Amino acid sequence: MSTSKPQPKASPKDRARAMRLYKALEKAWPEATCELNAVSPHELLIATILSAQSTDVAVNAATPALFDAFKTPAEFAAVEPEDIQPYIATIGLYRNKSKAVVESMRRIVNEYGGEVPATMEDLLTLRGVARKTANVVLGNAFGINEGVVVDTHVMRLAWRLGLSDHEGSAAKIERDLMALFPKPRWTMLSHLLVFHGRYACKARNCVCGGHPVCKQYGIASRCSCAK
């Protein structure tokens, strides 16, 4: 059974507004990209697993030594979770994450010939991988726009910018965003929203009172920075 989400519909007016917002975000954040450091699909997969309930900064501080010590999925698969824990002990939930990394790499070696699978259905069979992680890997490692990555920044910005009324529901927000934006834009959309949420329209002490994106597209009743 396919794990792809059917693309919902949005009105032409709402889609047009969404694309104007997208272009404004592109202008504001031309450097927007995935900020997890990785040079291969398996490194990106591991970094994304490690990033759950952590920060990209913390993950990027830990992964250089980890990826230098274990260079391939096979090398990760050959060790025990305790063997990689010293490398990631600075990251939250590192014991559970070490198990997810090792078990996912073992499945990749045993079931996928040592190559990270490039479908949503297969990625979701890996320990530690839910839809958000799979979207990160598909979009950034393989250039496949299967969906929109919805993290805490995207959830917050989708609400504040009037892109979704489903505050707090990642699944519903993703469906709303998929309806509003063309499929080829989905991966970059998440980067743009993350950058705007990370560096301007923050959860607290937002600094976007004079930011053109918030001034033009912010919903005053949803975010004080839009006033």
Backbone as ProteinMPNN parsed JSONL, in Angstrom:
{"seq_chain_A": "MSTSKPQPKASPKDRARAMRLYKALEKAWPEATCELNAVSPHELLIATILSAQSTDVAVNAATPALFDAFKTPAEFAAVEPEDIQPYIATIGLYRNKSKAVVESMRRIVNEYGGEVPATMEDLLTLRGVARKTANVVLGNAFGINEGVVVDTHVMRLAWRLGLSDHEGSAAKIERDLMALFPKPRWTMLSHLLVFHGRYACKARNCVCGGHPVCKQYGIASRCSCAK", "coords_chain_A": {"N_chain_A": [[0.845, -1.182, 0.0], [0.551, 2.194, -0.847], [2.396, 4.86, 0.63], [2.192, 7.455, -0.011], [0.78, 10.71, 0.202], [-2.406, 11.731, -0.868], [-2.75, 14.595, -2.898], [-4.262, 17.372, -1.559], [-6.786, 19.896, -2.272], [-6.668, 23.409, -2.984], [-7.916, 26.748, -3.095], [-7.702, 28.774, -6.094], [-7.136, 31.447, -5.414], [-5.977, 31.225, -2.857], [-3.737, 29.679, -3.489], [-2.369, 31.422, -5.147], [-1.734, 33.497, -3.368], [-0.06, 32.035, -1.684], [2.113, 31.514, -3.355], [3.068, 34.068, -3.789], [3.951, 34.65, -1.233], [5.912, 32.656, -1.035], [7.804, 33.551, -2.927], [8.544, 35.907, -1.711], [9.776, 34.911, 0.597], [11.872, 33.527, -0.637], [13.342, 35.698, -1.611], [14.023, 36.9, 0.781], [15.548, 34.934, 2.08], [17.834, 33.774, 0.496], [19.869, 31.975, 0.9], [18.829, 29.739, 2.03], [18.783, 26.397, 3.093], [19.219, 22.862, 3.773], [20.474, 22.491, 6.975], [21.822, 20.503, 8.251], [24.852, 18.83, 8.349], [26.119, 16.732, 5.929], [27.398, 14.292, 3.663], [26.499, 12.213, 2.192], [23.734, 9.995, 1.43], [23.307, 8.172, 3.593], [24.614, 9.415, 5.712], [23.103, 11.759, 5.949], [20.651, 10.647, 6.653], [21.281, 9.506, 9.164], [22.068, 11.837, 10.57], [19.654, 13.192, 10.578], [18.005, 11.486, 12.061], [19.331, 11.77, 14.506], [18.745, 14.4, 15.039], [16.223, 14.69, 16.094], [14.252, 16.223, 18.527], [16.425, 17.757, 19.189], [19.056, 20.04, 18.273], [20.193, 21.357, 15.108], [22.718, 22.45, 15.316], [23.854, 21.146, 17.545], [23.871, 18.528, 16.591], [25.531, 18.763, 14.321], [27.899, 19.331, 15.596], [28.594, 16.935, 16.701], [28.622, 14.951, 14.708], [30.92, 14.979, 12.857], [33.15, 13.547, 14.04], [31.866, 11.121, 14.5], [31.155, 10.262, 11.89], [33.64, 10.032, 10.853], [34.675, 7.916, 12.23], [32.988, 5.795, 11.604], [32.359, 4.911, 8.511], [30.63, 3.916, 6.57], [27.355, 2.466, 5.842], [27.621, -0.284, 6.382], [29.702, -0.381, 8.256], [28.532, 0.906, 10.442], [26.504, -0.933, 10.875], [27.865, -3.105, 11.813], [28.552, -2.76, 14.428], [27.715, -2.305, 17.956], [25.04, -0.482, 19.569], [26.131, 0.748, 21.855], [28.704, 1.269, 21.073], [28.681, 3.522, 19.493], [27.695, 5.438, 21.101], [29.478, 7.095, 22.713], [30.208, 9.032, 20.855], [27.961, 10.539, 20.405], [26.981, 11.443, 22.76], [26.497, 14.005, 23.637], [24.135, 14.732, 22.587], [20.634, 14.934, 22.955], [18.662, 12.214, 24.226], [20.396, 10.178, 23.463], [20.947, 7.459, 23.849], [18.691, 5.957, 22.987], [18.674, 6.907, 20.377], [21.083, 5.925, 19.409], [20.503, 3.217, 19.193], [18.529, 3.334, 17.228], [20.021, 4.279, 15.048], [21.934, 2.207, 14.599], [20.273, -0.037, 14.166], [18.745, 0.806, 11.962], [20.764, 1.058, 10.047], [21.58, -1.594, 9.882], [19.328, -2.778, 8.752], [19.334, -1.474, 6.303], [21.667, -2.531, 5.208], [21.067, -5.274, 5.174], [18.607, -5.523, 3.842], [18.547, -3.702, 1.737], [20.861, -3.739, 0.267], [22.942, -2.172, 1.248], [22.451, 0.414, 0.489], [20.81, 3.483, 0.999], [17.338, 3.462, 0.921], [15.178, 4.937, -1.564], [12.484, 5.576, -1.383], [9.411, 6.583, 0.125], [7.887, 4.579, 1.367], [9.756, 2.501, 1.859], [11.675, 3.805, 3.45], [10.219, 4.31, 5.752], [10.221, 1.901, 7.017], [12.456, 1.773, 8.511], [14.075, 1.9, 11.664], [13.515, 4.625, 13.828], [12.732, 6.359, 11.893], [10.318, 8.485, 10.819], [7.663, 10.152, 9.022], [8.56, 12.837, 8.699], [11.394, 12.686, 8.875], [11.863, 10.962, 6.715], [10.988, 12.603, 4.611], [12.955, 14.603, 4.732], [15.252, 13.165, 3.938], [14.512, 12.144, 1.393], [13.996, 14.532, -0.042], [16.391, 16.03, 0.167], [18.598, 14.345, -0.197], [17.963, 12.88, -2.45], [16.495, 14.466, -4.143], [13.74, 14.223, -4.343], [10.455, 15.153, -4.187], [8.364, 14.251, -2.066], [6.802, 15.059, 0.011], [6.213, 17.665, 2.462], [8.557, 18.8, 4.758], [7.726, 19.048, 8.064], [8.579, 20.65, 10.74], [9.078, 22.036, 14.062], [9.438, 24.765, 13.534], [8.233, 25.09, 11.009], [5.63, 24.335, 11.631], [4.914, 26.427, 13.369], [5.22, 28.712, 11.716], [3.483, 28.147, 9.591], [1.029, 28.493, 10.807], [1.219, 31.182, 11.776], [1.55, 32.622, 9.415], [-0.753, 32.202, 8.085], [-1.126, 29.908, 6.531], [-2.166, 27.532, 7.293], [-4.838, 26.327, 9.287], [-4.592, 24.44, 11.168], [-3.316, 24.29, 13.841], [-0.636, 22.843, 15.518], [-0.878, 20.25, 14.496], [1.042, 18.221, 12.741], [0.621, 16.476, 10.563], [-1.772, 17.394, 9.374], [-1.061, 20.012, 8.777], [0.978, 19.557, 6.934], [-0.522, 18.479, 4.811], [-2.069, 20.721, 4.161], [-0.074, 22.512, 3.275], [0.95, 21.116, 1.096], [-1.212, 21.311, -0.583], [-1.271, 23.999, -1.17], [1.142, 24.743, -2.397], [3.186, 24.216, -5.331], [4.278, 20.938, -6.231], [7.093, 20.621, -7.005], [8.245, 22.541, -5.382], [8.225, 21.789, -2.745], [10.329, 20.756, -1.037], [12.159, 22.921, -0.878], [10.435, 24.824, 0.16], [10.121, 24.069, 2.854], [12.716, 24.582, 3.789], [12.839, 27.38, 3.481], [10.794, 28.261, 5.207], [11.788, 27.25, 7.62], [14.195, 28.711, 7.883], [13.164, 31.325, 8.089], [11.688, 31.056, 10.415], [13.673, 30.313, 12.199], [15.517, 32.411, 12.233], [14.192, 34.845, 12.209], [11.189, 35.043, 12.626], [10.771, 33.984, 15.37], [10.004, 31.566, 17.991], [9.99, 32.747, 20.489], [10.722, 36.068, 21.522], [10.706, 37.23, 18.95], [12.133, 38.744, 16.046], [11.009, 40.032, 13.951], [9.449, 42.261, 13.607], [9.782, 44.401, 11.847], [10.191, 43.03, 9.549], [9.862, 42.416, 6.09], [8.419, 40.16, 5.136], [6.835, 39.284, 7.302], [5.437, 41.639, 7.796], [3.907, 41.923, 5.493], [2.607, 39.456, 5.149], [2.022, 38.33, 7.602], [-0.258, 37.281, 10.162], [-2.012, 39.266, 12.174], [-3.528, 38.607, 14.433], [-2.496, 36.225, 15.178], [0.203, 36.377, 15.639], [2.261, 38.434, 17.476], [4.318, 39.795, 16.32], [3.479, 40.551, 13.87], [2.005, 42.787, 14.143]], "CA_chain_A": [[0.0, 0.0, 0.0], [1.37, 3.388, -0.984], [2.41, 5.781, 1.767], [2.087, 8.815, -0.512], [-0.439, 11.395, 0.573], [-3.068, 12.37, -1.995], [-2.613, 16.032, -2.773], [-5.556, 18.024, -1.403], [-7.012, 21.034, -3.154], [-6.797, 24.739, -2.412], [-8.497, 27.659, -4.075], [-6.712, 29.541, -6.877], [-6.747, 32.644, -4.672], [-5.056, 30.835, -1.799], [-2.478, 29.25, -4.105], [-1.672, 32.613, -5.641], [-1.145, 34.147, -2.197], [1.032, 31.192, -1.206], [3.288, 31.683, -4.216], [3.638, 35.396, -3.509], [4.708, 34.476, 0.011], [7.095, 31.848, -1.349], [8.786, 34.409, -3.603], [9.057, 36.842, -0.701], [10.717, 34.151, 1.423], [13.071, 33.309, -1.467], [14.104, 36.954, -1.629], [14.539, 37.164, 2.129], [16.471, 33.889, 2.526], [18.379, 33.086, -0.686], [20.823, 30.958, 1.335], [18.108, 28.678, 2.738], [19.15, 25.03, 2.715], [19.299, 21.956, 4.917], [21.641, 22.874, 7.766], [22.514, 19.323, 8.758], [26.026, 18.54, 7.534], [26.196, 15.341, 5.486], [27.911, 14.197, 2.294], [25.941, 11.021, 1.558], [22.386, 9.726, 1.949], [23.262, 7.536, 4.915], [24.991, 10.418, 6.707], [21.951, 12.632, 6.159], [19.665, 9.873, 7.403], [21.726, 9.425, 10.56], [22.005, 13.171, 11.16], [18.254, 13.548, 10.795], [17.576, 10.703, 13.226], [19.925, 12.372, 15.696], [18.245, 15.767, 15.246], [14.923, 14.685, 16.765], [14.287, 16.863, 19.844], [17.736, 18.357, 19.391], [19.284, 21.137, 17.335], [21.162, 21.077, 14.054], [24.046, 22.841, 15.804], [24.362, 20.063, 18.388], [24.138, 17.361, 15.741], [26.701, 19.048, 13.494], [29.095, 19.296, 16.438], [28.914, 15.549, 17.048], [28.732, 14.001, 13.596], [32.211, 14.803, 12.172], [33.911, 12.438, 14.629], [31.089, 9.897, 14.288], [31.256, 9.833, 10.493], [35.03, 9.657, 10.593], [34.91, 6.605, 12.843], [32.152, 4.803, 10.916], [32.259, 5.603, 7.229], [29.645, 3.328, 5.668], [26.297, 1.748, 6.55], [28.12, -1.579, 6.854], [30.49, -0.184, 9.469], [27.567, 1.141, 11.521], [25.745, -2.165, 11.11], [28.728, -4.119, 12.41], [28.846, -2.454, 15.826], [26.579, -2.231, 18.856], [24.702, 0.909, 19.895], [27.058, 1.29, 22.86], [29.951, 1.679, 20.427], [28.588, 4.871, 18.925], [27.185, 6.371, 22.107], [30.424, 8.146, 23.117], [30.283, 10.082, 19.839], [26.731, 11.317, 20.348], [26.516, 11.613, 24.143], [26.104, 15.396, 23.857], [22.83, 14.927, 21.946], [19.547, 14.406, 23.761], [18.123, 10.87, 23.933], [21.422, 9.546, 22.646], [20.912, 5.993, 23.95], [17.669, 5.476, 22.052], [19.079, 7.251, 19.023], [22.148, 5.007, 18.986], [19.833, 1.985, 18.773], [17.867, 3.604, 15.953], [21.039, 4.38, 14.004], [22.509, 0.894, 14.311], [19.257, -0.923, 13.599], [18.394, 1.266, 10.62], [21.865, 0.716, 9.149], [21.539, -3.043, 9.672], [18.271, -3.072, 7.782], [19.804, -0.993, 4.999], [22.645, -3.503, 4.706], [20.468, -6.594, 4.964], [17.439, -5.5, 2.965], [18.66, -2.764, 0.622], [22.178, -3.813, -0.353], [23.852, -1.146, 1.736], [22.089, 1.723, -0.046], [19.613, 4.071, 1.603], [16.248, 3.402, -0.047], [14.727, 6.246, -2.037], [11.032, 5.679, -1.401], [8.811, 6.81, 1.43], [7.46, 3.3, 1.933], [10.913, 1.766, 2.383], [12.3, 4.561, 4.537], [9.409, 4.202, 6.963], [10.478, 0.612, 7.672], [13.689, 1.895, 9.28], [13.881, 2.381, 13.036], [13.837, 6.032, 14.018], [12.327, 7.15, 10.729], [8.918, 8.788, 10.573], [7.475, 10.845, 7.75], [9.394, 14.027, 8.606], [12.758, 12.254, 8.557], [11.86, 10.443, 5.345], [10.911, 13.749, 3.702], [14.271, 15.245, 4.707], [16.173, 12.348, 3.142], [14.068, 12.111, 0.002], [14.132, 15.83, -0.687], [17.741, 16.595, 0.159], [19.584, 13.38, -0.695], [17.564, 12.31, -3.737], [15.761, 15.427, -4.951], [12.382, 13.723, -4.527], [9.476, 15.906, -3.412], [7.271, 13.372, -1.67], [5.973, 15.822, 0.936], [6.839, 18.849, 3.059], [9.08, 18.586, 6.108], [7.04, 19.898, 9.031], [9.182, 20.637, 12.075], [8.439, 23.017, 14.934], [9.44, 26.064, 12.863], [7.222, 25.078, 9.944], [4.328, 24.346, 12.295], [4.66, 27.773, 13.882], [5.095, 29.666, 10.621], [2.274, 27.846, 8.825], [-0.056, 29.129, 11.547], [1.366, 32.635, 11.835], [1.444, 33.21, 8.078], [-2.063, 31.916, 7.526], [-1.072, 28.819, 5.553], [-2.924, 26.413, 7.835], [-5.58, 26.571, 10.522], [-4.448, 23.247, 12.001], [-2.199, 24.531, 14.747], [-0.208, 21.717, 16.336], [-1.006, 18.949, 13.824], [2.009, 18.168, 11.642], [0.048, 15.785, 9.408], [-2.738, 18.264, 8.72], [-0.319, 21.145, 8.232], [1.646, 19.099, 5.718], [-1.519, 18.382, 3.745], [-2.42, 22.081, 3.743], [1.041, 23.074, 2.511], [1.003, 20.402, -0.185], [-2.297, 21.82, -1.418], [-1.049, 25.392, -1.535], [2.374, 24.98, -3.151], [3.477, 23.201, -6.345], [5.098, 19.832, -5.739], [8.54, 20.844, -7.113], [8.709, 23.525, -4.402], [7.984, 21.341, -1.375], [11.55, 20.66, -0.227], [12.677, 24.263, -0.618], [9.48, 25.514, 1.015], [10.449, 23.8, 4.26], [13.948, 25.312, 4.119], [12.522, 28.802, 3.596], [10.04, 28.476, 6.439], [12.686, 27.004, 8.75], [15.1, 29.854, 8.024], [12.421, 32.473, 8.59], [11.344, 30.768, 11.801], [14.875, 30.19, 13.02], [16.312, 33.623, 12.287], [13.377, 36.053, 12.289], [9.902, 34.866, 13.296], [11.096, 32.965, 16.36], [8.938, 31.22, 18.928], [10.041, 33.774, 21.526], [11.586, 37.209, 21.201], [10.851, 37.307, 17.492], [12.768, 39.988, 15.618], [10.498, 40.285, 12.61], [8.484, 43.346, 13.602], [9.942, 45.19, 10.638], [10.553, 42.171, 8.423], [8.85, 42.567, 5.031], [7.554, 38.986, 5.012], [5.835, 39.318, 8.371], [4.604, 42.822, 7.638], [2.972, 41.757, 4.389], [1.856, 38.197, 5.159], [1.724, 37.886, 8.944], [-1.62, 37.406, 10.635], [-1.811, 39.997, 13.431], [-4.155, 37.931, 15.568], [-1.774, 34.984, 15.471], [1.585, 36.64, 16.02], [2.425, 39.824, 17.862], [5.316, 40.454, 15.472], [2.832, 41.024, 12.65], [1.25, 43.996, 14.453]], "C_chain_A": [[0.885, 1.238, 0.0], [1.277, 4.254, 0.262], [2.321, 7.226, 1.309], [0.762, 9.42, -0.09], [-1.097, 11.95, -0.682], [-3.033, 13.873, -1.817], [-3.993, 16.669, -2.666], [-5.648, 19.257, -2.298], [-7.074, 22.313, -2.351], [-7.338, 25.647, -3.498], [-7.401, 28.364, -4.867], [-6.237, 30.79, -6.143], [-5.734, 32.313, -3.589], [-3.717, 30.38, -2.368], [-1.675, 30.442, -4.614], [-1.015, 33.363, -4.487], [0.051, 33.359, -1.697], [2.279, 31.393, -2.053], [3.889, 33.076, -4.06], [4.465, 35.355, -2.228], [5.993, 33.706, -0.244], [8.182, 32.724, -1.976], [9.365, 35.44, -2.64], [10.064, 36.153, 0.217], [12.004, 33.853, 0.653], [13.955, 34.542, -1.476], [14.747, 37.221, -0.284], [15.644, 36.198, 2.532], [17.041, 33.115, 1.337], [19.351, 31.967, -0.336], [20.145, 29.77, 2.0], [18.448, 27.299, 2.19], [19.055, 24.149, 3.95], [20.58, 22.266, 5.683], [22.286, 21.702, 8.497], [23.66, 18.987, 7.81], [26.099, 17.045, 7.211], [26.65, 15.319, 4.035], [27.381, 12.974, 1.56], [24.547, 10.78, 2.12], [22.378, 9.102, 3.334], [23.699, 8.511, 6.013], [23.817, 11.355, 6.986], [20.873, 11.914, 6.951], [20.038, 9.815, 8.878], [21.612, 10.783, 11.238], [20.564, 13.571, 11.456], [17.657, 12.759, 11.946], [18.09, 11.343, 14.509], [19.305, 13.733, 16.031], [16.9, 15.817, 15.951], [15.065, 15.234, 18.188], [15.673, 17.373, 20.199], [17.865, 19.496, 18.397], [20.284, 20.71, 16.272], [22.572, 21.4, 14.516], [24.652, 21.718, 16.639], [24.709, 18.841, 17.567], [25.399, 17.586, 14.916], [27.997, 19.062, 14.297], [29.542, 17.864, 16.711], [29.236, 14.669, 15.845], [30.088, 13.932, 12.891], [33.025, 13.64, 12.72], [33.195, 11.11, 14.416], [31.271, 9.379, 12.868], [32.694, 9.502, 10.099], [35.333, 8.266, 11.136], [34.166, 5.487, 12.126], [31.753, 5.404, 9.571], [31.161, 5.082, 6.312], [28.498, 2.726, 6.481], [26.769, 0.417, 7.114], [28.926, -1.439, 8.135], [29.597, 0.139, 10.662], [26.835, -0.139, 11.886], [26.556, -3.2, 11.872], [29.007, -3.888, 13.893], [27.563, -2.478, 16.655], [26.263, -0.768, 19.168], [25.661, 1.543, 20.897], [28.35, 1.795, 22.23], [29.874, 3.081, 19.841], [28.114, 5.899, 19.949], [28.192, 7.428, 22.554], [30.5, 9.309, 22.129], [29.074, 11.013, 19.867], [26.171, 11.615, 21.742], [26.081, 13.041, 24.445], [24.721, 15.702, 23.287], [21.75, 14.28, 22.808], [19.06, 13.052, 23.281], [19.126, 10.005, 23.168], [21.401, 8.022, 22.735], [19.882, 5.409, 22.982], [18.069, 5.754, 20.609], [20.197, 6.341, 18.518], [21.555, 3.682, 18.519], [19.163, 2.182, 17.425], [18.875, 3.655, 14.81], [21.553, 2.993, 13.62], [21.479, -0.013, 13.646], [18.834, -0.483, 12.203], [19.507, 0.93, 9.628], [21.91, -0.79, 8.884], [20.464, -3.418, 8.655], [18.679, -2.617, 6.377], [20.785, -1.982, 4.382], [21.958, -4.809, 4.327], [19.355, -6.606, 3.929], [17.625, -4.656, 1.713], [20.076, -2.696, 0.044], [23.136, -2.733, 0.061], [23.562, 0.244, 1.221], [20.818, 2.224, 0.63], [18.485, 4.032, 0.575], [15.702, 4.789, -0.368], [13.221, 6.302, -2.229], [10.534, 5.897, 0.018], [8.477, 5.484, 2.105], [8.629, 2.548, 2.559], [11.57, 2.501, 3.546], [11.535, 4.409, 5.842], [9.557, 2.855, 7.656], [11.709, 0.677, 8.574], [13.39, 2.439, 10.676], [14.322, 3.84, 13.137], [13.401, 6.932, 12.888], [10.809, 7.255, 10.675], [8.845, 9.658, 9.316], [8.378, 12.075, 7.616], [10.817, 13.671, 8.214], [12.847, 11.748, 7.129], [11.792, 11.58, 4.331], [12.244, 14.483, 3.605], [15.213, 14.478, 3.777], [15.775, 12.354, 1.67], [14.325, 13.443, -0.7], [15.558, 16.292, -0.85], [18.81, 15.645, -0.343], [19.265, 12.916, -2.108], [16.797, 13.28, -4.63], [14.334, 15.006, -5.243], [11.44, 14.49, -3.61], [8.266, 15.026, -3.137], [6.302, 14.095, -0.747], [6.756, 17.019, 1.438], [7.322, 18.487, 4.456], [8.387, 19.569, 7.051], [7.696, 19.713, 10.399], [8.511, 21.728, 12.909], [8.394, 24.408, 14.3], [8.339, 26.131, 11.814], [5.824, 25.081, 10.55], [3.963, 25.751, 12.755], [4.399, 28.762, 12.749], [3.857, 29.406, 9.774], [1.061, 28.493, 9.478], [0.04, 30.647, 11.471], [1.156, 33.298, 10.474], [0.14, 32.849, 7.378], [-2.07, 30.847, 6.457], [-1.859, 27.603, 6.011], [-3.645, 26.854, 9.098], [-5.416, 25.438, 11.521], [-3.229, 23.383, 12.909], [-1.895, 23.283, 15.568], [-0.308, 20.357, 15.689], [-0.097, 18.907, 12.605], [1.401, 17.542, 10.393], [-0.916, 16.685, 8.648], [-2.068, 19.486, 8.108], [0.38, 20.737, 6.942], [0.653, 19.009, 4.562], [-1.924, 19.763, 3.236], [-1.323, 22.695, 2.876], [1.173, 22.408, 1.149], [-0.082, 20.885, -1.138], [-1.989, 23.213, -1.96], [0.112, 25.595, -2.494], [2.605, 23.881, -4.183], [4.455, 22.155, -5.817], [6.598, 20.079, -5.885], [9.103, 21.811, -6.078], [8.719, 22.982, -2.973], [9.235, 21.292, -0.516], [12.081, 22.045, 0.122], [11.731, 25.061, 0.269], [9.83, 25.303, 2.483], [11.719, 24.531, 4.669], [13.651, 26.8, 4.349], [11.771, 29.103, 4.885], [10.914, 28.257, 7.67], [13.616, 28.194, 8.956], [14.362, 31.065, 8.587], [12.046, 32.274, 10.06], [12.544, 30.737, 12.724], [15.561, 31.532, 13.24], [15.494, 34.914, 12.349], [12.13, 35.828, 13.132], [10.011, 33.73, 14.309], [9.908, 32.683, 17.277], [8.847, 32.259, 20.034], [11.001, 34.869, 21.076], [11.806, 37.333, 19.703], [11.34, 38.698, 17.103], [12.255, 40.415, 14.249], [9.476, 41.41, 12.565], [8.563, 44.21, 12.361], [10.28, 44.36, 9.419], [9.472, 42.229, 7.351], [7.924, 41.374, 4.883], [6.461, 39.019, 6.065], [4.904, 40.517, 8.223], [3.541, 42.611, 6.56], [2.063, 40.548, 4.558], [1.495, 37.707, 6.554], [0.268, 38.128, 9.314], [-1.557, 38.011, 12.034], [-2.408, 39.275, 14.637], [-3.406, 36.672, 15.992], [-0.352, 35.241, 15.96], [1.758, 38.112, 16.304], [3.407, 40.558, 16.952], [4.702, 40.982, 14.193], [2.074, 42.331, 12.885], [2.049, 45.238, 14.095]], "O_chain_A": [[1.853, 1.32, 0.757], [0.215, 4.368, 0.874], [2.366, 8.137, 2.136], [-0.256, 8.73, -0.031], [-0.421, 12.582, -1.493], [-3.259, 14.378, -0.717], [-4.811, 16.528, -3.575], [-4.693, 19.607, -2.992], [-7.477, 22.313, -1.188], [-7.227, 25.342, -4.686], [-6.289, 28.535, -4.367], [-5.065, 31.155, -6.236], [-4.748, 33.029, -3.416], [-2.67, 30.667, -1.788], [-0.448, 30.461, -4.518], [0.124, 33.815, -4.606], [1.068, 33.944, -1.325], [3.388, 31.439, -1.52], [5.103, 33.24, -4.189], [5.541, 35.948, -2.15], [7.049, 34.068, 0.276], [9.349, 32.638, -1.593], [10.537, 35.804, -2.742], [11.086, 36.74, 0.574], [13.097, 33.916, 1.217], [15.176, 34.44, -1.361], [15.875, 37.707, -0.209], [16.574, 36.581, 3.241], [16.762, 31.926, 1.185], [19.633, 31.105, -1.169], [20.831, 28.872, 2.489], [18.406, 27.067, 0.982], [18.834, 24.646, 5.054], [21.66, 22.299, 5.092], [23.21, 21.902, 9.286], [23.455, 18.872, 6.602], [26.136, 16.206, 8.111], [26.326, 16.223, 3.264], [27.773, 12.722, 0.42], [24.211, 11.308, 3.18], [21.542, 9.453, 4.167], [23.197, 8.433, 7.135], [23.566, 11.705, 8.14], [20.246, 12.509, 7.828], [19.195, 10.053, 9.743], [21.115, 10.874, 12.36], [20.288, 14.214, 12.469], [16.882, 13.305, 12.731], [17.355, 11.444, 15.491], [19.34, 14.163, 17.183], [16.472, 16.893, 16.369], [15.9, 14.762, 18.959], [16.048, 17.415, 21.37], [16.889, 19.873, 17.75], [21.111, 19.825, 16.494], [23.521, 20.705, 14.151], [25.821, 21.374, 16.467], [25.723, 18.188, 17.813], [26.245, 16.697, 14.82], [29.073, 18.831, 13.745], [30.727, 17.609, 16.926], [30.037, 13.741, 15.953], [30.399, 12.872, 12.347], [33.54, 12.83, 11.948], [33.838, 10.087, 14.179], [31.514, 8.189, 12.665], [32.931, 8.781, 9.13], [36.143, 7.53, 10.572], [34.657, 4.36, 12.049], [30.91, 6.299, 9.507], [30.8, 5.764, 5.353], [28.649, 2.499, 7.681], [26.361, 0.03, 8.208], [28.84, -2.297, 9.013], [29.872, -0.305, 11.777], [26.576, -0.402, 13.06], [25.986, -4.084, 12.511], [29.63, -4.727, 14.544], [26.468, -2.651, 16.121], [27.135, 0.092, 19.041], [25.968, 2.732, 20.803], [29.019, 2.658, 22.798], [30.895, 3.755, 19.708], [28.135, 7.1, 19.68], [27.797, 8.575, 22.762], [30.816, 10.435, 22.512], [29.155, 12.15, 19.402], [25.008, 11.997, 21.876], [25.362, 13.268, 25.419], [24.195, 16.798, 23.479], [21.95, 13.185, 23.333], [19.044, 12.775, 22.082], [18.739, 9.196, 22.325], [21.8, 7.352, 21.782], [20.181, 4.47, 22.244], [17.83, 4.933, 19.723], [20.249, 6.022, 17.331], [22.045, 3.087, 17.559], [19.218, 1.299, 16.569], [18.614, 3.132, 13.726], [21.599, 2.653, 12.438], [21.79, -0.685, 12.663], [18.588, -1.329, 11.344], [19.225, 0.558, 8.489], [22.244, -1.213, 7.777], [20.68, -4.277, 7.8], [18.401, -3.297, 5.389], [20.742, -2.241, 3.179], [22.24, -5.382, 3.275], [19.179, -7.594, 3.217], [16.929, -4.872, 0.72], [20.443, -1.709, -0.593], [24.056, -2.401, -0.687], [24.332, 1.17, 1.478], [19.863, 1.468, 0.81], [18.66, 4.523, -0.54], [15.76, 5.699, 0.46], [12.729, 6.987, -3.126], [11.153, 5.455, 0.985], [8.76, 5.298, 3.288], [8.509, 2.017, 3.663], [11.977, 1.873, 4.524], [12.135, 4.381, 6.916], [9.068, 2.681, 8.772], [11.977, -0.263, 9.321], [12.555, 3.327, 10.842], [15.359, 4.232, 12.603], [13.665, 8.134, 12.91], [10.106, 6.258, 10.509], [9.85, 9.868, 8.637], [8.907, 12.332, 6.534], [11.387, 14.289, 7.315], [13.794, 12.067, 6.41], [12.464, 11.531, 3.301], [12.627, 14.936, 2.526], [15.886, 15.072, 2.935], [16.622, 12.549, 0.798], [14.816, 13.468, -1.828], [15.914, 16.877, -1.873], [19.831, 16.092, -0.865], [20.168, 12.596, -2.881], [16.48, 12.94, -5.769], [13.772, 15.383, -6.271], [11.61, 14.477, -2.391], [7.278, 15.05, -3.872], [5.112, 13.781, -0.725], [7.82, 17.349, 0.914], [6.565, 17.925, 5.248], [8.458, 20.781, 6.852], [7.411, 18.755, 11.117], [7.489, 22.28, 12.504], [7.431, 25.148, 14.497], [7.601, 27.114, 11.74], [4.929, 25.754, 10.039], [2.838, 26.207, 12.553], [3.463, 29.557, 12.819], [3.241, 30.352, 9.284], [0.167, 28.984, 8.789], [-0.936, 31.321, 11.142], [0.639, 34.413, 10.398], [-0.041, 33.161, 6.202], [-2.921, 30.865, 5.568], [-2.185, 26.735, 5.201], [-3.126, 27.653, 9.878], [-6.02, 25.458, 12.593], [-2.238, 22.67, 12.75], [-2.776, 22.732, 16.228], [0.142, 19.376, 16.281], [-0.414, 19.481, 11.563], [1.637, 18.02, 9.284], [-0.883, 16.737, 7.418], [-2.467, 19.942, 7.036], [0.374, 21.487, 5.967], [0.966, 19.426, 3.447], [-2.101, 19.961, 2.034], [-1.612, 23.325, 1.858], [1.476, 23.072, 0.158], [0.103, 20.871, -2.355], [-2.394, 23.563, -3.069], [0.084, 26.511, -3.317], [2.255, 22.727, -3.936], [5.356, 22.473, -5.04], [7.337, 19.769, -4.951], [10.321, 21.893, -5.914], [9.189, 23.673, -2.069], [9.208, 21.743, 0.629], [12.415, 22.316, 1.275], [12.184, 25.893, 1.056], [9.834, 26.253, 3.266], [11.797, 25.049, 5.783], [14.155, 27.4, 5.299], [12.071, 30.079, 5.574], [10.8, 28.991, 8.652], [13.805, 28.639, 10.088], [14.88, 31.754, 9.466], [12.084, 33.218, 10.849], [12.442, 31.094, 13.897], [16.124, 31.773, 14.308], [16.072, 35.986, 12.529], [12.023, 36.364, 14.236], [9.426, 32.661, 14.133], [8.945, 33.449, 17.333], [7.751, 32.613, 20.469], [11.961, 34.619, 20.347], [12.931, 37.516, 19.239], [11.005, 39.693, 17.744], [12.962, 41.069, 13.483], [8.715, 41.517, 11.603], [7.546, 44.699, 11.87], [10.618, 44.905, 8.368], [8.288, 42.104, 7.664], [6.755, 41.546, 4.538], [5.289, 38.807, 5.755], [3.709, 40.412, 8.498], [2.407, 43.07, 6.702], [0.895, 40.586, 4.17], [0.728, 36.752, 6.681], [-0.357, 39.072, 8.831], [-1.106, 37.358, 12.975], [-1.853, 39.328, 15.734], [-3.669, 36.123, 17.061], [0.231, 34.39, 16.633], [1.437, 38.951, 15.463], [3.348, 41.78, 16.821], [5.327, 41.779, 13.493], [1.557, 42.923, 11.938], [1.57, 46.356, 14.288]]}, "name": "protein", "num_of_chains": 1, "seq": "MSTSKPQPKASPKDRARAMRLYKALEKAWPEATCELNAVSPHELLIATILSAQSTDVAVNAATPALFDAFKTPAEFAAVEPEDIQPYIATIGLYRNKSKAVVESMRRIVNEYGGEVPATMEDLLTLRGVARKTANVVLGNAFGINEGVVVDTHVMRLAWRLGLSDHEGSAAKIERDLMALFPKPRWTMLSHLLVFHGRYACKARNCVCGGHPVCKQYGIASRCSCAK"}
